[in-house]
């Protein structure tokens, strides 16, 4: 998107995973993406690309049936246990349906369509990476959604598992691969470095783990999805600012983007694109136009010529006091609160 203005044009184009995008606002994986009509409306509202909802490992392996069997046997004797586990029969968009959905989306829009796989183990399900590519996806996002609970599983082994999955998937692809990570690592830069060696072309920071809640009256564990808010940008913004000058891969910012101001902060930290989901679920797809309009206005008022001038301008490398992103100002931050 280019907006004619005072001294020329504001160029909002950016590069992500080797893809030239018209602007940095990309709707991320969410239930909205299950409808081709929604994807078309997102494009009409200015979306630069679209990340489809995830295809889960459990949906495309026989392990899903085994999981269903082992987690329901004997559960009638303590009914509350049923709420701890997903009902596999409730999964929608199995493998073949997902591939057809990609084909329909690609036929419906001109913007890049990015597929999404969610899983953690190696195995035959990884073949779907190539099938997603063959269905027309312009890139693939691998969502490594995993919560380690084994006290014997050390971080070196876990990172090795992650690397193996990335390496196996990348071996199937010619399209770029992005990895969506959680922030919960002993050393995030090390993890990103290892996954880059394994073949990752970019990273989405961060995955938001959806935490269950307790129903204390019925003694059940129940899902309780809480959508993000603007305060949720802080963690990813800090890490993106630190990583911007230290890694060579693309960076997508995710979580907490509800306004142009949120997007601008991420871009100044060093993100190549900014992903949105919660705000679209809350305010409707049309809110995307508002974010882009406000972004244009902000840049025009401050006489930015292009997005390149903004990206990374407040990263750790660019600011006068880079220690602000690390521990040095921890005490000062605490003392500043009144």
PLY file of the C-alpha trace (Angstrom):
ply
format ascii 1.0
element vertex 338
property float x
property float y
property float z
element edge 337
property int vertex1
property int vertex2
end_header
0.00 0.00 0.00
1.38 3.43 -0.91
-0.28 6.60 0.27
0.32 9.85 -1.64
1.11 12.67 0.78
3.10 15.81 1.43
6.58 15.02 0.22
5.91 11.83 -1.71
4.72 8.38 -0.66
4.67 6.23 2.43
5.76 2.75 1.45
4.30 0.17 3.84
5.73 -2.84 2.02
7.86 -5.32 3.92
9.66 -8.62 3.40
8.73 -11.70 5.40
10.15 -15.17 4.75
11.24 -13.93 1.34
7.69 -12.86 0.50
7.14 -9.24 -0.55
4.06 -8.05 1.35
2.13 -4.85 0.69
2.02 -3.94 4.38
3.04 -5.48 7.74
-0.41 -6.46 9.07
-1.12 -10.20 8.77
-4.12 -11.97 10.33
-2.79 -14.95 12.26
-4.12 -18.44 12.76
-7.60 -18.29 14.29
-11.14 -19.68 13.80
-11.75 -16.87 11.30
-9.55 -18.71 8.84
-11.91 -21.66 8.54
-14.07 -19.62 6.16
-12.90 -18.72 2.67
-15.37 -15.83 2.73
-13.61 -14.46 5.82
-10.23 -14.75 4.13
-11.59 -12.87 1.13
-12.99 -10.17 3.43
-9.63 -9.92 5.20
-7.94 -9.30 1.86
-10.52 -6.64 1.01
-9.82 -5.00 4.39
-6.11 -4.72 3.61
-4.55 -7.91 5.01
-1.09 -8.46 3.53
-1.26 -12.26 3.91
-3.27 -14.81 5.86
-2.11 -17.59 8.19
-4.64 -20.40 8.16
-5.87 -22.16 11.27
-3.66 -25.05 12.36
-3.82 -28.63 11.23
-2.96 -30.67 14.32
-0.70 -33.67 14.44
-3.47 -35.58 16.23
-5.82 -35.02 13.32
-3.64 -36.82 10.81
-2.20 -39.75 12.70
-3.57 -42.95 14.11
-2.24 -41.81 17.46
-5.34 -39.69 17.76
-7.50 -42.80 17.93
-5.14 -44.40 20.45
-5.25 -41.25 22.56
-9.03 -41.33 22.48
-9.08 -44.96 23.58
-6.57 -44.68 26.41
-7.96 -41.46 27.84
-11.57 -42.62 27.98
-11.21 -46.16 29.30
-12.48 -46.32 32.86
-13.46 -42.69 32.87
-17.04 -43.54 33.78
-15.80 -44.26 37.30
-14.56 -40.68 37.73
-16.43 -38.57 35.23
-14.51 -35.40 35.93
-11.47 -36.90 34.20
-13.18 -36.55 30.84
-12.70 -32.80 30.89
-8.92 -33.15 31.02
-8.70 -34.53 27.50
-9.91 -33.42 24.08
-12.66 -35.37 22.36
-10.94 -36.33 19.13
-14.29 -36.62 17.38
-14.76 -32.86 17.85
-11.72 -31.98 15.74
-12.73 -30.44 12.44
-10.88 -29.98 9.18
-9.05 -33.27 8.87
-6.08 -33.59 6.57
-7.83 -33.85 3.21
-10.33 -31.14 4.09
-7.48 -28.86 5.13
-5.70 -29.32 1.81
-8.89 -28.56 -0.09
-9.38 -25.46 2.07
-5.93 -24.21 1.01
-6.80 -24.73 -2.64
-10.06 -22.82 -2.29
-8.37 -19.99 -0.38
-5.65 -19.66 -3.03
-8.28 -19.48 -5.76
-10.23 -16.84 -3.84
-7.50 -14.32 -2.96
-4.34 -12.77 -4.36
-2.46 -12.37 -1.06
-0.08 -15.08 0.16
-1.73 -17.93 2.05
0.37 -19.48 4.82
-0.46 -22.96 6.05
-0.10 -23.96 9.70
0.93 -27.27 11.27
0.73 -27.85 15.01
2.69 -30.72 16.48
5.88 -31.85 18.20
6.81 -35.43 17.29
8.47 -36.82 14.20
6.56 -39.28 12.04
4.40 -39.75 8.99
2.21 -36.73 9.77
5.12 -34.53 8.72
4.44 -35.57 5.12
1.57 -33.10 5.27
4.10 -30.29 5.09
4.74 -31.14 1.45
1.05 -31.76 0.80
0.29 -28.29 2.16
2.95 -26.90 -0.16
1.55 -28.86 -3.12
-1.94 -27.54 -2.33
-0.62 -24.05 -3.04
0.50 -22.57 0.30
3.08 -19.82 -0.10
4.76 -20.64 3.22
4.27 -22.85 6.26
4.12 -21.94 9.93
5.04 -24.72 12.35
3.41 -24.18 15.73
5.54 -26.01 18.29
2.88 -26.08 20.99
4.29 -28.33 23.66
4.26 -28.22 27.45
7.00 -30.48 28.87
5.88 -32.13 32.09
8.45 -34.95 32.36
10.96 -34.09 35.09
13.53 -36.31 33.35
13.32 -34.36 30.08
16.23 -31.91 30.05
16.41 -28.79 27.91
19.09 -30.18 25.60
16.91 -33.17 24.72
13.86 -30.97 24.21
15.68 -28.59 21.88
16.97 -31.65 20.02
13.37 -32.81 19.54
12.37 -29.38 18.24
15.33 -29.29 15.87
14.57 -32.75 14.52
10.98 -31.82 13.74
12.06 -28.62 11.98
14.76 -30.46 10.04
12.36 -33.21 8.95
9.71 -30.72 7.83
12.20 -28.49 6.04
13.44 -31.53 4.11
9.95 -31.79 2.59
9.69 -28.14 1.53
10.82 -25.66 -1.05
8.57 -22.93 0.39
9.77 -20.97 3.46
9.17 -22.28 6.99
8.44 -20.17 10.05
8.42 -21.58 13.59
6.00 -20.26 16.19
7.55 -20.49 19.65
6.58 -19.96 23.26
8.76 -17.67 25.42
9.45 -20.35 28.00
13.03 -21.38 27.28
16.18 -21.16 29.37
17.91 -19.38 26.47
15.65 -18.20 23.67
18.51 -16.92 21.45
20.16 -20.35 21.63
16.92 -22.11 20.69
16.38 -19.80 17.74
19.98 -20.31 16.62
19.58 -24.10 16.74
16.29 -24.04 14.85
17.80 -21.71 12.26
20.55 -24.29 11.72
17.80 -26.90 11.32
16.28 -24.88 8.49
13.81 -22.35 9.93
13.48 -19.23 7.77
11.67 -17.16 10.38
10.06 -17.10 13.81
6.72 -15.99 15.21
7.01 -14.64 18.75
5.08 -15.74 20.72
2.63 -18.57 21.00
0.03 -17.97 23.70
-0.65 -21.07 25.78
-4.32 -21.30 26.61
-4.59 -22.08 30.30
-7.44 -24.22 31.67
-9.57 -23.13 34.59
-11.30 -24.99 37.43
-15.03 -25.29 37.91
-14.98 -25.80 41.69
-18.73 -26.48 41.90
-18.74 -29.35 39.42
-15.13 -30.41 40.07
-14.17 -30.07 36.44
-11.31 -28.67 34.46
-12.75 -26.43 31.79
-11.37 -24.46 28.86
-11.25 -20.72 29.42
-9.90 -18.84 26.43
-8.99 -15.28 27.29
-8.28 -13.07 24.30
-5.21 -10.87 24.35
-5.00 -7.19 25.21
-2.42 -4.50 24.43
-0.46 -5.22 27.60
0.41 -8.62 26.16
2.83 -7.00 23.70
5.51 -6.34 26.33
7.17 -9.76 26.48
7.43 -10.32 22.73
8.39 -6.69 22.11
11.32 -6.97 24.51
12.64 -10.16 22.94
12.17 -8.91 19.38
14.15 -5.78 20.27
16.96 -7.95 21.65
16.95 -10.41 18.76
16.57 -7.94 15.87
20.30 -7.43 15.28
21.33 -10.93 16.38
19.46 -13.18 13.97
19.26 -13.21 10.19
15.81 -14.77 9.86
12.44 -13.04 9.62
10.54 -12.08 12.76
6.76 -11.95 13.11
5.29 -10.33 16.22
2.23 -12.00 17.68
0.01 -11.33 20.68
-1.63 -8.18 21.94
-1.97 -6.14 18.75
-5.24 -4.23 18.93
-4.29 -0.86 17.46
-1.84 0.87 15.16
0.12 1.95 18.23
0.64 -1.69 19.24
1.79 -2.52 15.71
4.17 0.47 15.58
5.86 -0.59 18.82
6.47 -4.09 17.46
7.83 -2.71 14.19
10.15 -0.33 15.98
11.38 -3.22 18.09
12.36 -5.03 14.90
9.45 -7.15 13.69
9.06 -7.56 9.93
5.33 -8.14 10.23
2.69 -7.90 12.96
0.04 -10.58 13.38
-3.49 -9.92 14.59
-6.27 -12.23 15.77
-7.98 -11.31 19.05
-8.88 -7.80 17.93
-10.53 -9.17 14.79
-12.52 -11.67 16.85
-13.61 -8.87 19.19
-14.14 -6.00 16.77
-14.75 -7.67 13.44
-12.66 -8.07 10.33
-13.30 -4.45 9.34
-11.15 -3.29 12.26
-8.16 -4.18 10.10
-8.90 -1.11 7.98
-8.76 1.09 11.07
-5.35 -0.26 12.09
-3.93 0.34 8.61
-5.48 3.79 8.32
-4.07 4.84 11.69
-0.66 3.39 10.81
-0.64 5.41 7.58
-1.65 8.58 9.40
0.99 8.15 12.11
3.77 7.63 9.58
2.62 10.50 7.39
2.49 12.90 10.34
6.07 12.00 11.28
7.25 12.08 7.67
8.33 8.47 7.36
8.93 7.53 3.74
8.92 3.77 4.21
8.46 1.02 6.74
12.16 0.22 6.43
12.94 3.47 8.27
10.83 2.32 11.20
11.69 -1.38 11.57
14.25 -1.87 14.32
14.56 1.85 15.13
14.02 1.09 18.84
15.75 -2.28 18.91
18.50 -2.96 21.42
21.11 -2.12 18.78
19.56 1.24 17.94
18.76 2.83 21.31
21.30 4.86 23.35
20.84 2.63 26.40
20.64 -0.99 25.21
20.76 -2.23 28.81
17.17 -1.03 29.12
16.13 -4.35 27.62
18.12 -6.41 30.09
18.63 -6.62 33.83
20.52 -3.36 34.35
17.38 -1.24 34.67
15.41 -3.80 36.66
15.86 -1.97 39.97
15.24 1.40 38.34
11.98 0.10 36.90
10.83 -1.04 40.32
11.82 2.25 41.92
10.00 4.23 39.23
6.63 2.91 40.40
4.79 5.20 42.77
0 1
1 2
2 3
3 4
4 5
5 6
6 7
7 8
8 9
9 10
10 11
11 12
12 13
13 14
14 15
15 16
16 17
17 18
18 19
19 20
20 21
21 22
22 23
23 24
24 25
25 26
26 27
27 28
28 29
29 30
30 31
31 32
32 33
33 34
34 35
35 36
36 37
37 38
38 39
39 40
40 41
41 42
42 43
43 44
44 45
45 46
46 47
47 48
48 49
49 50
50 51
51 52
52 53
53 54
54 55
55 56
56 57
57 58
58 59
59 60
60 61
61 62
62 63
63 64
64 65
65 66
66 67
67 68
68 69
69 70
70 71
71 72
72 73
73 74
74 75
75 76
76 77
77 78
78 79
79 80
80 81
81 82
82 83
83 84
84 85
85 86
86 87
87 88
88 89
89 90
90 91
91 92
92 93
93 94
94 95
95 96
96 97
97 98
98 99
99 100
100 101
101 102
102 103
103 104
104 105
105 106
106 107
107 108
108 109
109 110
110 111
111 112
112 113
113 114
114 115
115 116
116 117
117 118
118 119
119 120
120 121
121 122
122 123
123 124
124 125
125 126
126 127
127 128
128 129
129 130
130 131
131 132
132 133
133 134
134 135
135 136
136 137
137 138
138 139
139 140
140 141
141 142
142 143
143 144
144 145
145 146
146 147
147 148
148 149
149 150
150 151
151 152
152 153
153 154
154 155
155 156
156 157
157 158
158 159
159 160
160 161
161 162
162 163
163 164
164 165
165 166
166 167
167 168
168 169
169 170
170 171
171 172
172 173
173 174
174 175
175 176
176 177
177 178
178 179
179 180
180 181
181 182
182 183
183 184
184 185
185 186
186 187
187 188
188 189
189 190
190 191
191 192
192 193
193 194
194 195
195 196
196 197
197 198
198 199
199 200
200 201
201 202
202 203
203 204
204 205
205 206
206 207
207 208
208 209
209 210
210 211
211 212
212 213
213 214
214 215
215 216
216 217
217 218
218 219
219 220
220 221
221 222
222 223
223 224
224 225
225 226
226 227
227 228
228 229
229 230
230 231
231 232
232 233
233 234
234 235
235 236
236 237
237 238
238 239
239 240
240 241
241 242
242 243
243 244
244 245
245 246
246 247
247 248
248 249
249 250
250 251
251 252
252 253
253 254
254 255
255 256
256 257
257 258
258 259
259 260
260 261
261 262
262 263
263 264
264 265
265 266
266 267
267 268
268 269
269 270
270 271
271 272
272 273
273 274
274 275
275 276
276 277
277 278
278 279
279 280
280 281
281 282
282 283
283 284
284 285
285 286
286 287
287 288
288 289
289 290
290 291
291 292
292 293
293 294
294 295
295 296
296 297
297 298
298 299
299 300
300 301
301 302
302 303
303 304
304 305
305 306
306 307
307 308
308 309
309 310
310 311
311 312
312 313
313 314
314 315
315 316
316 317
317 318
318 319
319 320
320 321
321 322
322 323
323 324
324 325
325 326
326 327
327 328
328 329
329 330
330 331
331 332
332 333
333 334
334 335
335 336
336 337
